[in-house]
Amino acid sequence: MINSDTVKLLKECNSGIKMGVTSIEEVIDNVQDDNFKELLSKNKKEHQELGTKTHKLLNEYSESGKEPNAMAKGMSWIKTNLMMSVNGSDNTIADLMTDGCNMGVKSLNKYLNKYKAADEYSKDIAKKLINLEHQMAVDMRQYL
């Protein structure tokens, strides 16, 4: 029997991954710099790989994934589209992505602390996702 903290942590990771992938998809076609576009593509792929792991584990536990919070998703969409309509430059995209990464790191750390009884494999996935988001924010700095 799997403990509820494990399932809850995996669901939060799954939700965060979906939010990250969606955010990248919303902006990638507007990126001008080829290296920046490659960086976003690479991060999207890494998010999707972690998403596959979380989805597989949740399926094994007869659980479904979690959709991102509708309000957070909607606010992100509005902010992205508003900022892109005012200034769709690469540095605006980097700014948006950095904010998203920082929010991801913050919320994932909160869930990692909240669901202390989660199994180590699930905690490891959460930590990998936190590191991925952190590194992506660092990599975005050159485009700010």
C-alpha positions as CSV (number, residue, x, y, z in Angstrom):
1,M,0.0,0.0,0.0
2,I,1.4,3.3,-1.0
3,N,1.1,6.2,1.4
4,S,-0.9,9.3,0.7
5,D,2.0,11.7,0.9
6,T,3.7,9.9,-2.0
7,V,0.6,10.2,-4.1
8,K,0.1,13.8,-3.2
9,L,3.7,14.7,-3.9
10,L,3.6,13.0,-7.3
11,K,0.3,14.8,-8.2
12,E,1.9,18.2,-7.3
13,C,5.0,17.3,-9.4
14,N,2.7,16.2,-12.3
15,S,0.7,19.4,-12.1
16,G,3.9,21.6,-12.0
17,I,5.3,19.7,-15.0
18,K,2.2,20.3,-17.0
19,M,2.3,24.0,-16.1
20,G,6.0,24.2,-17.1
21,V,5.4,22.5,-20.5
22,T,2.4,24.6,-21.3
23,S,4.3,27.8,-20.4
24,I,7.2,26.8,-22.7
25,E,4.8,26.0,-25.5
26,E,3.1,29.4,-25.2
27,V,6.2,31.3,-25.8
28,I,8.7,29.2,-27.8
29,D,7.4,30.2,-31.3
30,N,8.1,33.8,-30.4
31,V,11.8,33.3,-29.4
32,Q,14.2,34.9,-31.9
33,D,17.6,33.6,-30.6
34,D,18.3,30.0,-31.8
35,N,20.2,29.2,-28.6
36,F,17.4,30.4,-26.4
37,K,14.9,28.4,-28.4
38,E,17.1,25.3,-28.1
39,L,17.4,25.9,-24.3
40,L,13.6,26.0,-24.0
41,S,13.2,22.9,-26.2
42,K,15.7,21.0,-24.1
43,N,13.9,22.0,-20.9
44,K,10.5,21.1,-22.3
45,K,11.8,17.6,-23.2
46,E,13.3,17.2,-19.7
47,H,10.0,18.3,-18.1
48,Q,8.2,15.8,-20.3
49,E,10.5,13.0,-19.3
50,L,9.9,13.7,-15.6
51,G,6.2,13.9,-16.4
52,T,6.3,10.5,-17.9
53,K,7.8,9.1,-14.7
54,T,5.2,10.8,-12.5
55,H,2.4,9.7,-14.7
56,K,3.7,6.1,-14.8
57,L,4.0,5.9,-11.0
58,L,0.5,7.5,-10.5
59,N,-0.9,4.9,-12.9
60,E,0.8,2.1,-11.0
61,Y,-0.9,3.4,-7.8
62,S,-4.3,3.6,-9.7
63,E,-4.2,7.4,-9.4
64,S,-4.6,10.1,-12.0
65,G,-2.5,13.1,-12.6
66,K,-3.4,16.6,-11.4
67,E,-4.2,19.5,-13.7
68,P,-2.6,22.8,-12.7
69,N,-4.8,25.1,-10.7
70,A,-7.2,26.8,-13.1
71,M,-6.7,30.2,-11.5
72,A,-2.9,30.0,-11.6
73,K,-3.1,28.7,-15.2
74,G,-5.4,31.5,-16.3
75,M,-3.4,34.2,-14.6
76,S,-0.2,32.9,-16.2
77,W,-1.9,32.9,-19.6
78,I,-3.1,36.5,-19.1
79,K,0.2,37.8,-17.9
80,T,2.1,36.0,-20.7
81,N,-0.2,37.3,-23.4
82,L,-0.4,40.8,-22.0
83,M,3.4,41.1,-21.7
84,M,4.0,39.6,-25.1
85,S,1.6,42.0,-26.7
86,V,3.4,45.0,-25.2
87,N,6.9,43.6,-25.8
88,G,7.4,40.2,-27.3
89,S,11.2,40.3,-27.1
90,D,13.4,37.4,-26.0
91,N,14.2,39.3,-22.7
92,T,10.4,39.5,-22.0
93,I,10.1,35.8,-22.6
94,A,13.2,35.1,-20.3
95,D,11.6,37.3,-17.7
96,L,8.3,35.4,-17.8
97,M,10.0,32.0,-17.8
98,T,12.3,33.0,-14.9
99,D,9.2,34.1,-12.8
100,G,7.6,30.7,-13.6
101,C,10.7,28.8,-12.7
102,N,11.0,30.7,-9.4
103,M,7.3,30.0,-8.6
104,G,7.9,26.3,-9.4
105,V,10.9,26.0,-7.1
106,K,9.0,27.7,-4.3
107,S,5.9,25.6,-4.6
108,L,7.7,22.3,-5.1
109,N,9.9,22.9,-2.1
110,K,6.7,23.7,-0.1
111,Y,5.2,20.4,-1.2
112,L,8.4,18.5,-0.5
113,N,8.4,19.8,3.0
114,K,4.6,19.2,3.4
115,Y,4.7,15.6,2.3
116,K,7.6,14.4,4.4
117,A,6.3,10.8,4.5
118,A,6.5,10.4,0.7
119,D,8.7,7.6,-0.5
120,E,12.3,8.5,-1.4
121,Y,11.9,7.8,-5.1
122,S,9.0,10.4,-5.3
123,K,11.1,12.8,-3.3
124,D,13.9,12.3,-5.7
125,I,11.6,13.1,-8.6
126,A,10.5,16.3,-6.9
127,K,14.2,17.3,-6.2
128,K,15.1,16.7,-9.8
129,L,12.2,18.9,-10.9
130,I,13.3,21.6,-8.4
131,N,16.8,21.4,-9.8
132,L,15.6,21.5,-13.3
133,E,13.5,24.6,-12.6
134,H,16.4,26.3,-10.7
135,Q,18.9,25.6,-13.5
136,M,16.5,26.9,-16.1
137,A,16.1,30.2,-14.2
138,V,19.9,30.5,-14.0
139,D,20.2,29.7,-17.7
140,M,17.5,32.4,-18.5
141,R,19.7,35.2,-17.0
142,Q,21.7,35.7,-20.1
143,Y,18.5,36.6,-22.0
144,L,17.1,39.1,-19.5
